[in-house]
Structures are given as structure tokens and as C-alpha cells.
Amino acid sequence: MMSISAFPLSVGIAFAALSYFLLKVNGCIYICMCLEI
């Protein structure tokens, strides 16, 4: 059973993972665009 204090922590971890994933995808797209030029 999850406690109330663990909920913000899991949300923070999920948000950090999502932002890291988006940053990684955007970085790959940016590199690919630079290589095409």
C-alpha cells in the first residue's frame, strides 16, 4: 500500500524520466537534422 508521502516522489520520478526521454529524443532529432545539412 502506497503512503501519501510516496505519491509525490513517484510523480517526480515519472516526470524526470519523461523529461529525460523527451530531451533524448529531441537531441537525436537535432543531431539528425544537423547531419542532413
PDBQT receptor file of N, H, CA, C and O in Angstrom, charges set to zero:
ATOM      1  N   MET A   1       0.850  -1.205   0.000  1.00  0.00    +0.000 N 
ATOM      2  CA  MET A   1       0.000   0.000   0.000  1.00  0.00    +0.000 C 
ATOM      3  C   MET A   1       0.879   1.245   0.000  1.00  0.00    +0.000 C 
ATOM      4  O   MET A   1       1.797   1.380   0.809  1.00  0.00    +0.000 OA
ATOM      5  N   MET A   2       0.578   2.143  -0.917  1.00  0.00    +0.000 N 
ATOM      6  H   MET A   2      -0.168   2.034  -1.574  1.00  0.00    +0.000 HD
ATOM      7  CA  MET A   2       1.386   3.360  -1.005  1.00  0.00    +0.000 C 
ATOM      8  C   MET A   2       0.916   4.394   0.001  1.00  0.00    +0.000 C 
ATOM      9  O   MET A   2      -0.281   4.572   0.230  1.00  0.00    +0.000 OA
ATOM     10  N   SER A   3       1.883   5.064   0.589  1.00  0.00    +0.000 N 
ATOM     11  H   SER A   3       2.855   4.920   0.403  1.00  0.00    +0.000 HD
ATOM     12  CA  SER A   3       1.546   6.131   1.528  1.00  0.00    +0.000 C 
ATOM     13  C   SER A   3       1.399   7.442   0.763  1.00  0.00    +0.000 C 
ATOM     14  O   SER A   3       1.780   7.536  -0.403  1.00  0.00    +0.000 OA
ATOM     15  N   ILE A   4       0.839   8.458   1.435  1.00  0.00    +0.000 N 
ATOM     16  H   ILE A   4       0.529   8.382   2.383  1.00  0.00    +0.000 HD
ATOM     17  CA  ILE A   4       0.621   9.746   0.775  1.00  0.00    +0.000 C 
ATOM     18  C   ILE A   4       1.957  10.408   0.443  1.00  0.00    +0.000 C 
ATOM     19  O   ILE A   4       2.078  11.078  -0.583  1.00  0.00    +0.000 OA
ATOM     20  N   SER A   5       2.954  10.227   1.298  1.00  0.00    +0.000 N 
ATOM     21  H   SER A   5       2.856   9.683   2.131  1.00  0.00    +0.000 HD
ATOM     22  CA  SER A   5       4.239  10.894   1.084  1.00  0.00    +0.000 C 
ATOM     23  C   SER A   5       5.001  10.280  -0.087  1.00  0.00    +0.000 C 
ATOM     24  O   SER A   5       5.865  10.934  -0.672  1.00  0.00    +0.000 OA
ATOM     25  N   ALA A   6       4.692   9.029  -0.436  1.00  0.00    +0.000 N 
ATOM     26  H   ALA A   6       3.990   8.498   0.039  1.00  0.00    +0.000 HD
ATOM     27  CA  ALA A   6       5.398   8.378  -1.536  1.00  0.00    +0.000 C 
ATOM     28  C   ALA A   6       4.809   8.769  -2.887  1.00  0.00    +0.000 C 
ATOM     29  O   ALA A   6       5.446   8.572  -3.921  1.00  0.00    +0.000 OA
ATOM     30  N   PHE A   7       3.611   9.315  -2.884  1.00  0.00    +0.000 N 
ATOM     31  H   PHE A   7       3.093   9.474  -2.044  1.00  0.00    +0.000 HD
ATOM     32  CA  PHE A   7       2.962   9.663  -4.151  1.00  0.00    +0.000 C 
ATOM     33  C   PHE A   7       3.698  10.790  -4.887  1.00  0.00    +0.000 C 
ATOM     34  O   PHE A   7       3.974  10.643  -6.077  1.00  0.00    +0.000 OA
ATOM     35  N   PRO A   8       4.028  11.916  -4.222  1.00  0.00    +0.000 N 
ATOM     36  CA  PRO A   8       4.764  12.975  -4.934  1.00  0.00    +0.000 C 
ATOM     37  C   PRO A   8       6.128  12.487  -5.423  1.00  0.00    +0.000 C 
ATOM     38  O   PRO A   8       6.611  12.935  -6.463  1.00  0.00    +0.000 OA
ATOM     39  N   LEU A   9       6.746  11.576  -4.681  1.00  0.00    +0.000 N 
ATOM     40  H   LEU A   9       6.354  11.212  -3.836  1.00  0.00    +0.000 HD
ATOM     41  CA  LEU A   9       8.059  11.068  -5.087  1.00  0.00    +0.000 C 
ATOM     42  C   LEU A   9       7.945  10.281  -6.386  1.00  0.00    +0.000 C 
ATOM     43  O   LEU A   9       8.767  10.442  -7.287  1.00  0.00    +0.000 OA
ATOM     44  N   SER A  10       6.921   9.424  -6.483  1.00  0.00    +0.000 N 
ATOM     45  H   SER A  10       6.252   9.294  -5.751  1.00  0.00    +0.000 HD
ATOM     46  CA  SER A  10       6.740   8.627  -7.699  1.00  0.00    +0.000 C 
ATOM     47  C   SER A  10       6.374   9.525  -8.878  1.00  0.00    +0.000 C 
ATOM     48  O   SER A  10       6.786   9.268 -10.010  1.00  0.00    +0.000 OA
ATOM     49  N   VAL A  11       5.602  10.574  -8.612  1.00  0.00    +0.000 N 
ATOM     50  H   VAL A  11       5.268  10.782  -7.693  1.00  0.00    +0.000 HD
ATOM     51  CA  VAL A  11       5.247  11.517  -9.678  1.00  0.00    +0.000 C 
ATOM     52  C   VAL A  11       6.496  12.257 -10.149  1.00  0.00    +0.000 C 
ATOM     53  O   VAL A  11       6.676  12.485 -11.346  1.00  0.00    +0.000 OA
ATOM     54  N   GLY A  12       7.354  12.629  -9.206  1.00  0.00    +0.000 N 
ATOM     55  H   GLY A  12       7.208  12.444  -8.234  1.00  0.00    +0.000 HD
ATOM     56  CA  GLY A  12       8.599  13.323  -9.555  1.00  0.00    +0.000 C 
ATOM     57  C   GLY A  12       9.512  12.434 -10.383  1.00  0.00    +0.000 C 
ATOM     58  O   GLY A  12      10.133  12.890 -11.343  1.00  0.00    +0.000 OA
ATOM     59  N   ILE A  13       9.592  11.164 -10.007  1.00  0.00    +0.000 N 
ATOM     60  H   ILE A  13       9.087  10.793  -9.227  1.00  0.00    +0.000 HD
ATOM     61  CA  ILE A  13      10.439  10.228 -10.748  1.00  0.00    +0.000 C 
ATOM     62  C   ILE A  13       9.888  10.019 -12.154  1.00  0.00    +0.000 C 
ATOM     63  O   ILE A  13      10.650   9.973 -13.120  1.00  0.00    +0.000 OA
ATOM     64  N   ALA A  14       8.572   9.892 -12.274  1.00  0.00    +0.000 N 
ATOM     65  H   ALA A  14       7.953   9.929 -11.489  1.00  0.00    +0.000 HD
ATOM     66  CA  ALA A  14       7.954   9.695 -13.580  1.00  0.00    +0.000 C 
ATOM     67  C   ALA A  14       8.149  10.934 -14.456  1.00  0.00    +0.000 C 
ATOM     68  O   ALA A  14       8.408  10.813 -15.654  1.00  0.00    +0.000 OA
ATOM     69  N   PHE A  15       8.026  12.121 -13.862  1.00  0.00    +0.000 N 
ATOM     70  H   PHE A  15       7.817  12.218 -12.889  1.00  0.00    +0.000 HD
ATOM     71  CA  PHE A  15       8.207  13.359 -14.614  1.00  0.00    +0.000 C 
ATOM     72  C   PHE A  15       9.655  13.504 -15.071  1.00  0.00    +0.000 C 
ATOM     73  O   PHE A  15       9.917  13.939 -16.193  1.00  0.00    +0.000 OA
ATOM     74  N   ALA A  16      10.594  13.138 -14.196  1.00  0.00    +0.000 N 
ATOM     75  H   ALA A  16      10.381  12.784 -13.285  1.00  0.00    +0.000 HD
ATOM     76  CA  ALA A  16      12.012  13.225 -14.549  1.00  0.00    +0.000 C 
ATOM     77  C   ALA A  16      12.340  12.254 -15.683  1.00  0.00    +0.000 C 
ATOM     78  O   ALA A  16      13.095  12.589 -16.595  1.00  0.00    +0.000 OA
ATOM     79  N   ALA A  17      11.766  11.046 -15.619  1.00  0.00    +0.000 N 
ATOM     80  H   ALA A  17      11.153  10.774 -14.878  1.00  0.00    +0.000 HD
ATOM     81  CA  ALA A  17      12.020  10.060 -16.666  1.00  0.00    +0.000 C 
ATOM     82  C   ALA A  17      11.418  10.520 -17.990  1.00  0.00    +0.000 C 
ATOM     83  O   ALA A  17      12.021  10.339 -19.048  1.00  0.00    +0.000 OA
ATOM     84  N   LEU A  18      10.237  11.109 -17.930  1.00  0.00    +0.000 N 
ATOM     85  H   LEU A  18       9.746  11.256 -17.071  1.00  0.00    +0.000 HD
ATOM     86  CA  LEU A  18       9.576  11.579 -19.146  1.00  0.00    +0.000 C 
ATOM     87  C   LEU A  18      10.352  12.737 -19.770  1.00  0.00    +0.000 C 
ATOM     88  O   LEU A  18      10.555  12.766 -20.983  1.00  0.00    +0.000 OA
ATOM     89  N   SER A  19      10.786  13.693 -18.942  1.00  0.00    +0.000 N 
ATOM     90  H   SER A  19      10.620  13.669 -17.956  1.00  0.00    +0.000 HD
ATOM     91  CA  SER A  19      11.538  14.834 -19.455  1.00  0.00    +0.000 C 
ATOM     92  C   SER A  19      12.882  14.375 -20.023  1.00  0.00    +0.000 C 
ATOM     93  O   SER A  19      13.352  14.909 -21.028  1.00  0.00    +0.000 OA
ATOM     94  N   TYR A  20      13.507  13.369 -19.365  1.00  0.00    +0.000 N 
ATOM     95  H   TYR A  20      13.126  12.935 -18.548  1.00  0.00    +0.000 HD
ATOM     96  CA  TYR A  20      14.781  12.847 -19.867  1.00  0.00    +0.000 C 
ATOM     97  C   TYR A  20      14.585  12.167 -21.223  1.00  0.00    +0.000 C 
ATOM     98  O   TYR A  20      15.408  12.314 -22.126  1.00  0.00    +0.000 OA
ATOM     99  N   PHE A  21      13.479  11.416 -21.353  1.00  0.00    +0.000 N 
ATOM    100  H   PHE A  21      12.811  11.297 -20.618  1.00  0.00    +0.000 HD
ATOM    101  CA  PHE A  21      13.188  10.725 -22.606  1.00  0.00    +0.000 C 
ATOM    102  C   PHE A  21      12.937  11.729 -23.734  1.00  0.00    +0.000 C 
ATOM    103  O   PHE A  21      13.439  11.557 -24.845  1.00  0.00    +0.000 OA
ATOM    104  N   LEU A  22      12.155  12.784 -23.443  1.00  0.00    +0.000 N 
ATOM    105  H   LEU A  22      11.748  12.924 -22.540  1.00  0.00    +0.000 HD
ATOM    106  CA  LEU A  22      11.865  13.794 -24.461  1.00  0.00    +0.000 C 
ATOM    107  C   LEU A  22      13.135  14.530 -24.854  1.00  0.00    +0.000 C 
ATOM    108  O   LEU A  22      13.342  14.836 -26.029  1.00  0.00    +0.000 OA
ATOM    109  N   LEU A  23      13.993  14.817 -23.865  1.00  0.00    +0.000 N 
ATOM    110  H   LEU A  23      13.824  14.568 -22.911  1.00  0.00    +0.000 HD
ATOM    111  CA  LEU A  23      15.244  15.514 -24.146  1.00  0.00    +0.000 C 
ATOM    112  C   LEU A  23      16.141  14.652 -25.024  1.00  0.00    +0.000 C 
ATOM    113  O   LEU A  23      16.812  15.158 -25.924  1.00  0.00    +0.000 OA
ATOM    114  N   LYS A  24      16.151  13.345 -24.759  1.00  0.00    +0.000 N 
ATOM    115  H   LYS A  24      15.606  12.934 -24.029  1.00  0.00    +0.000 HD
ATOM    116  CA  LYS A  24      16.975  12.423 -25.537  1.00  0.00    +0.000 C 
ATOM    117  C   LYS A  24      16.458  12.333 -26.965  1.00  0.00    +0.000 C 
ATOM    118  O   LYS A  24      17.245  12.336 -27.912  1.00  0.00    +0.000 OA
ATOM    119  N   VAL A  25      15.122  12.253 -27.130  1.00  0.00    +0.000 N 
ATOM    120  H   VAL A  25      14.483  12.251 -26.361  1.00  0.00    +0.000 HD
ATOM    121  CA  VAL A  25      14.529  12.169 -28.463  1.00  0.00    +0.000 C 
ATOM    122  C   VAL A  25      14.793  13.459 -29.236  1.00  0.00    +0.000 C 
ATOM    123  O   VAL A  25      15.153  13.419 -30.412  1.00  0.00    +0.000 OA
ATOM    124  N   ASN A  26      14.613  14.609 -28.572  1.00  0.00    +0.000 N 
ATOM    125  H   ASN A  26      14.320  14.642 -27.616  1.00  0.00    +0.000 HD
ATOM    126  CA  ASN A  26      14.849  15.884 -29.236  1.00  0.00    +0.000 C 
ATOM    127  C   ASN A  26      16.315  16.026 -29.621  1.00  0.00    +0.000 C 
ATOM    128  O   ASN A  26      16.630  16.594 -30.666  1.00  0.00    +0.000 OA
ATOM    129  N   GLY A  27      17.216  15.513 -28.780  1.00  0.00    +0.000 N 
ATOM    130  H   GLY A  27      16.960  15.051 -27.931  1.00  0.00    +0.000 HD
ATOM    131  CA  GLY A  27      18.641  15.573 -29.083  1.00  0.00    +0.000 C 
ATOM    132  C   GLY A  27      18.967  14.743 -30.316  1.00  0.00    +0.000 C 
ATOM    133  O   GLY A  27      19.752  15.172 -31.162  1.00  0.00    +0.000 OA
ATOM    134  N   CYS A  28      18.372  13.556 -30.428  1.00  0.00    +0.000 N 
ATOM    135  H   CYS A  28      17.734  13.207 -29.742  1.00  0.00    +0.000 HD
ATOM    136  CA  CYS A  28      18.618  12.690 -31.583  1.00  0.00    +0.000 C 
ATOM    137  C   CYS A  28      18.081  13.335 -32.852  1.00  0.00    +0.000 C 
ATOM    138  O   CYS A  28      18.725  13.281 -33.901  1.00  0.00    +0.000 OA
ATOM    139  N   ILE A  29      16.899  13.948 -32.759  1.00  0.00    +0.000 N 
ATOM    140  H   ILE A  29      16.376  13.992 -31.908  1.00  0.00    +0.000 HD
ATOM    141  CA  ILE A  29      16.307  14.615 -33.923  1.00  0.00    +0.000 C 
ATOM    142  C   ILE A  29      17.176  15.799 -34.345  1.00  0.00    +0.000 C 
ATOM    143  O   ILE A  29      17.384  16.028 -35.537  1.00  0.00    +0.000 OA
ATOM    144  N   TYR A  30      17.686  16.552 -33.359  1.00  0.00    +0.000 N 
ATOM    145  H   TYR A  30      17.518  16.365 -32.391  1.00  0.00    +0.000 HD
ATOM    146  CA  TYR A  30      18.529  17.712 -33.656  1.00  0.00    +0.000 C 
ATOM    147  C   TYR A  30      19.822  17.275 -34.338  1.00  0.00    +0.000 C 
ATOM    148  O   TYR A  30      20.277  17.917 -35.285  1.00  0.00    +0.000 OA
ATOM    149  N   ILE A  31      20.417  16.174 -33.854  1.00  0.00    +0.000 N 
ATOM    150  H   ILE A  31      20.048  15.652 -33.085  1.00  0.00    +0.000 HD
ATOM    151  CA  ILE A  31      21.658  15.673 -34.446  1.00  0.00    +0.000 C 
ATOM    152  C   ILE A  31      21.403  15.198 -35.877  1.00  0.00    +0.000 C 
ATOM    153  O   ILE A  31      22.202  15.462 -36.776  1.00  0.00    +0.000 OA
ATOM    154  N   CYS A  32      20.283  14.495 -36.083  1.00  0.00    +0.000 N 
ATOM    155  H   CYS A  32      19.634  14.281 -35.353  1.00  0.00    +0.000 HD
ATOM    156  CA  CYS A  32      19.957  14.003 -37.427  1.00  0.00    +0.000 C 
ATOM    157  C   CYS A  32      19.737  15.166 -38.386  1.00  0.00    +0.000 C 
ATOM    158  O   CYS A  32      20.155  15.098 -39.542  1.00  0.00    +0.000 OA
ATOM    159  N   MET A  33      19.090  16.230 -37.925  1.00  0.00    +0.000 N 
ATOM    160  H   MET A  33      18.751  16.286 -36.986  1.00  0.00    +0.000 HD
ATOM    161  CA  MET A  33      18.850  17.394 -38.779  1.00  0.00    +0.000 C 
ATOM    162  C   MET A  33      20.166  18.070 -39.124  1.00  0.00    +0.000 C 
ATOM    163  O   MET A  33      20.349  18.538 -40.248  1.00  0.00    +0.000 OA
ATOM    164  N   CYS A  34      21.091  18.127 -38.158  1.00  0.00    +0.000 N 
ATOM    165  H   CYS A  34      20.943  17.748 -37.245  1.00  0.00    +0.000 HD
ATOM    166  CA  CYS A  34      22.387  18.756 -38.409  1.00  0.00    +0.000 C 
ATOM    167  C   CYS A  34      23.203  17.921 -39.393  1.00  0.00    +0.000 C 
ATOM    168  O   CYS A  34      23.942  18.472 -40.209  1.00  0.00    +0.000 OA
ATOM    169  N   LEU A  35      23.075  16.609 -39.322  1.00  0.00    +0.000 N 
ATOM    170  H   LEU A  35      22.474  16.161 -38.659  1.00  0.00    +0.000 HD
ATOM    171  CA  LEU A  35      23.843  15.740 -40.223  1.00  0.00    +0.000 C 
ATOM    172  C   LEU A  35      23.306  15.816 -41.645  1.00  0.00    +0.000 C 
ATOM    173  O   LEU A  35      24.055  15.611 -42.600  1.00  0.00    +0.000 OA
ATOM    174  N   GLU A  36      22.018  16.109 -41.798  1.00  0.00    +0.000 N 
ATOM    175  H   GLU A  36      21.409  16.276 -41.022  1.00  0.00    +0.000 HD
ATOM    176  CA  GLU A  36      21.437  16.178 -43.139  1.00  0.00    +0.000 C 
ATOM    177  C   GLU A  36      21.898  17.424 -43.877  1.00  0.00    +0.000 C 
ATOM    178  O   GLU A  36      21.972  17.434 -45.106  1.00  0.00    +0.000 OA
ATOM    179  N   ILE A  37      22.204  18.468 -43.131  1.00  0.00    +0.000 N 
ATOM    180  H   ILE A  37      22.144  18.460 -42.133  1.00  0.00    +0.000 HD
ATOM    181  CA  ILE A  37      22.617  19.730 -43.768  1.00  0.00    +0.000 C 
ATOM    182  C   ILE A  37      24.044  19.591 -44.317  1.00  0.00    +0.000 C 
ATOM    183  O   ILE A  37      24.580  20.539 -44.890  1.00  0.00    +0.000 OA
TER     184      ILE A  37
